[in-house]
Amino acid sequence: MGFNVSCTPGKNAAAAYMRVTEHVPALVMYLDPVNVAIQLPPFPGGDVVLAKFCREPAREAAKLAAEIDPDDEPAPPERGPRHLLVTGGDGDSGGDY
């Protein structure tokens, strides 16, 4: 069964890594007031699937945060550096002033 959900984070929204049990890790998004838990898939290799999945929203969330609030954090690596060190010639930004 598939379904789509659209939510917006409330003022007290948060995310957390937690363990449902000793052997069941989960990523929980407390969206204020909606909660979403993404748990370990119950099949062999599920831990690798969950790890791969967790890296994807982390990467995409960093891109979104940089896009909507670019001054709060450094850009993710895939957007490239924000500053360029120019050396040599008239544009020398090295240590010699």
MODELLER restraints for C-alpha pairs under 7 A, 6 or more apart:
rsr = mdl.restraints
at = mdl.atoms
rsr.add(forms.Gaussian(group=physical.xy_distance, feature=features.Distance(at['CA:8:A'], at['CA:31:A']), mean=6.95, stdev=0.5))
rsr.add(forms.Gaussian(group=physical.xy_distance, feature=features.Distance(at['CA:9:A'], at['CA:31:A']), mean=4.68, stdev=0.5))
rsr.add(forms.Gaussian(group=physical.xy_distance, feature=features.Distance(at['CA:9:A'], at['CA:32:A']), mean=6.18, stdev=0.5))
rsr.add(forms.Gaussian(group=physical.xy_distance, feature=features.Distance(at['CA:10:A'], at['CA:31:A']), mean=5.92, stdev=0.5))
rsr.add(forms.Gaussian(group=physical.xy_distance, feature=features.Distance(at['CA:10:A'], at['CA:32:A']), mean=4.79, stdev=0.5))
rsr.add(forms.Gaussian(group=physical.xy_distance, feature=features.Distance(at['CA:12:A'], at['CA:32:A']), mean=5.78, stdev=0.5))
rsr.add(forms.Gaussian(group=physical.xy_distance, feature=features.Distance(at['CA:13:A'], at['CA:30:A']), mean=5.31, stdev=0.5))
rsr.add(forms.Gaussian(group=physical.xy_distance, feature=features.Distance(at['CA:13:A'], at['CA:31:A']), mean=4.43, stdev=0.5))
rsr.add(forms.Gaussian(group=physical.xy_distance, feature=features.Distance(at['CA:13:A'], at['CA:32:A']), mean=5.07, stdev=0.5))
rsr.add(forms.Gaussian(group=physical.xy_distance, feature=features.Distance(at['CA:14:A'], at['CA:29:A']), mean=6.03, stdev=0.5))
rsr.add(forms.Gaussian(group=physical.xy_distance, feature=features.Distance(at['CA:14:A'], at['CA:30:A']), mean=5.10, stdev=0.5))
rsr.add(forms.Gaussian(group=physical.xy_distance, feature=features.Distance(at['CA:14:A'], at['CA:31:A']), mean=6.41, stdev=0.5))
rsr.add(forms.Gaussian(group=physical.xy_distance, feature=features.Distance(at['CA:15:A'], at['CA:28:A']), mean=5.60, stdev=0.5))
rsr.add(forms.Gaussian(group=physical.xy_distance, feature=features.Distance(at['CA:15:A'], at['CA:29:A']), mean=4.34, stdev=0.5))
rsr.add(forms.Gaussian(group=physical.xy_distance, feature=features.Distance(at['CA:15:A'], at['CA:30:A']), mean=5.80, stdev=0.5))
rsr.add(forms.Gaussian(group=physical.xy_distance, feature=features.Distance(at['CA:16:A'], at['CA:27:A']), mean=5.90, stdev=0.5))
rsr.add(forms.Gaussian(group=physical.xy_distance, feature=features.Distance(at['CA:16:A'], at['CA:28:A']), mean=5.25, stdev=0.5))
rsr.add(forms.Gaussian(group=physical.xy_distance, feature=features.Distance(at['CA:16:A'], at['CA:29:A']), mean=6.51, stdev=0.5))
rsr.add(forms.Gaussian(group=physical.xy_distance, feature=features.Distance(at['CA:17:A'], at['CA:26:A']), mean=5.91, stdev=0.5))
rsr.add(forms.Gaussian(group=physical.xy_distance, feature=features.Distance(at['CA:17:A'], at['CA:27:A']), mean=4.77, stdev=0.5))
rsr.add(forms.Gaussian(group=physical.xy_distance, feature=features.Distance(at['CA:17:A'], at['CA:28:A']), mean=6.29, stdev=0.5))
rsr.add(forms.Gaussian(group=physical.xy_distance, feature=features.Distance(at['CA:18:A'], at['CA:25:A']), mean=5.85, stdev=0.5))
rsr.add(forms.Gaussian(group=physical.xy_distance, feature=features.Distance(at['CA:18:A'], at['CA:26:A']), mean=5.38, stdev=0.5))
rsr.add(forms.Gaussian(group=physical.xy_distance, feature=features.Distance(at['CA:18:A'], at['CA:27:A']), mean=6.40, stdev=0.5))
rsr.add(forms.Gaussian(group=physical.xy_distance, feature=features.Distance(at['CA:19:A'], at['CA:25:A']), mean=4.25, stdev=0.5))
rsr.add(forms.Gaussian(group=physical.xy_distance, feature=features.Distance(at['CA:19:A'], at['CA:26:A']), mean=5.80, stdev=0.5))
rsr.add(forms.Gaussian(group=physical.xy_distance, feature=features.Distance(at['CA:20:A'], at['CA:26:A']), mean=6.66, stdev=0.5))
rsr.add(forms.Gaussian(group=physical.xy_distance, feature=features.Distance(at['CA:24:A'], at['CA:39:A']), mean=6.85, stdev=0.5))
rsr.add(forms.Gaussian(group=physical.xy_distance, feature=features.Distance(at['CA:24:A'], at['CA:40:A']), mean=6.02, stdev=0.5))
rsr.add(forms.Gaussian(group=physical.xy_distance, feature=features.Distance(at['CA:25:A'], at['CA:39:A']), mean=6.18, stdev=0.5))
rsr.add(forms.Gaussian(group=physical.xy_distance, feature=features.Distance(at['CA:25:A'], at['CA:40:A']), mean=6.15, stdev=0.5))
rsr.add(forms.Gaussian(group=physical.xy_distance, feature=features.Distance(at['CA:26:A'], at['CA:37:A']), mean=6.29, stdev=0.5))
rsr.add(forms.Gaussian(group=physical.xy_distance, feature=features.Distance(at['CA:26:A'], at['CA:38:A']), mean=5.41, stdev=0.5))
rsr.add(forms.Gaussian(group=physical.xy_distance, feature=features.Distance(at['CA:26:A'], at['CA:39:A']), mean=4.39, stdev=0.5))
rsr.add(forms.Gaussian(group=physical.xy_distance, feature=features.Distance(at['CA:26:A'], at['CA:40:A']), mean=6.47, stdev=0.5))
rsr.add(forms.Gaussian(group=physical.xy_distance, feature=features.Distance(at['CA:27:A'], at['CA:37:A']), mean=5.72, stdev=0.5))
rsr.add(forms.Gaussian(group=physical.xy_distance, feature=features.Distance(at['CA:27:A'], at['CA:38:A']), mean=5.16, stdev=0.5))
rsr.add(forms.Gaussian(group=physical.xy_distance, feature=features.Distance(at['CA:27:A'], at['CA:39:A']), mean=6.61, stdev=0.5))
rsr.add(forms.Gaussian(group=physical.xy_distance, feature=features.Distance(at['CA:28:A'], at['CA:36:A']), mean=5.63, stdev=0.5))
rsr.add(forms.Gaussian(group=physical.xy_distance, feature=features.Distance(at['CA:28:A'], at['CA:37:A']), mean=4.34, stdev=0.5))
rsr.add(forms.Gaussian(group=physical.xy_distance, feature=features.Distance(at['CA:28:A'], at['CA:38:A']), mean=6.31, stdev=0.5))
rsr.add(forms.Gaussian(group=physical.xy_distance, feature=features.Distance(at['CA:29:A'], at['CA:35:A']), mean=5.64, stdev=0.5))
rsr.add(forms.Gaussian(group=physical.xy_distance, feature=features.Distance(at['CA:29:A'], at['CA:36:A']), mean=5.15, stdev=0.5))
rsr.add(forms.Gaussian(group=physical.xy_distance, feature=features.Distance(at['CA:29:A'], at['CA:37:A']), mean=6.41, stdev=0.5))
rsr.add(forms.Gaussian(group=physical.xy_distance, feature=features.Distance(at['CA:30:A'], at['CA:36:A']), mean=6.61, stdev=0.5))
rsr.add(forms.Gaussian(group=physical.xy_distance, feature=features.Distance(at['CA:40:A'], at['CA:46:A']), mean=6.06, stdev=0.5))
rsr.add(forms.Gaussian(group=physical.xy_distance, feature=features.Distance(at['CA:40:A'], at['CA:47:A']), mean=6.13, stdev=0.5))
rsr.add(forms.Gaussian(group=physical.xy_distance, feature=features.Distance(at['CA:40:A'], at['CA:50:A']), mean=6.02, stdev=0.5))
rsr.add(forms.Gaussian(group=physical.xy_distance, feature=features.Distance(at['CA:41:A'], at['CA:50:A']), mean=6.93, stdev=0.5))
rsr.add(forms.Gaussian(group=physical.xy_distance, feature=features.Distance(at['CA:62:A'], at['CA:76:A']), mean=6.35, stdev=0.5))
rsr.add(forms.Gaussian(group=physical.xy_distance, feature=features.Distance(at['CA:63:A'], at['CA:76:A']), mean=6.37, stdev=0.5))
rsr.add(forms.Gaussian(group=physical.xy_distance, feature=features.Distance(at['CA:66:A'], at['CA:73:A']), mean=6.78, stdev=0.5))
rsr.add(forms.Gaussian(group=physical.xy_distance, feature=features.Distance(at['CA:66:A'], at['CA:75:A']), mean=5.75, stdev=0.5))
rsr.add(forms.Gaussian(group=physical.xy_distance, feature=features.Distance(at['CA:75:A'], at['CA:81:A']), mean=6.98, stdev=0.5))
rsr.add(forms.Gaussian(group=physical.xy_distance, feature=features.Distance(at['CA:85:A'], at['CA:93:A']), mean=6.33, stdev=0.5))
rsr.add(forms.Gaussian(group=physical.xy_distance, feature=features.Distance(at['CA:86:A'], at['CA:92:A']), mean=5.56, stdev=0.5))
rsr.add(forms.Gaussian(group=physical.xy_distance, feature=features.Distance(at['CA:86:A'], at['CA:93:A']), mean=5.57, stdev=0.5))
rsr.add(forms.Gaussian(group=physical.xy_distance, feature=features.Distance(at['CA:87:A'], at['CA:93:A']), mean=5.84, stdev=0.5))
rsr.add(forms.Gaussian(group=physical.xy_distance, feature=features.Distance(at['CA:87:A'], at['CA:94:A']), mean=6.22, stdev=0.5))
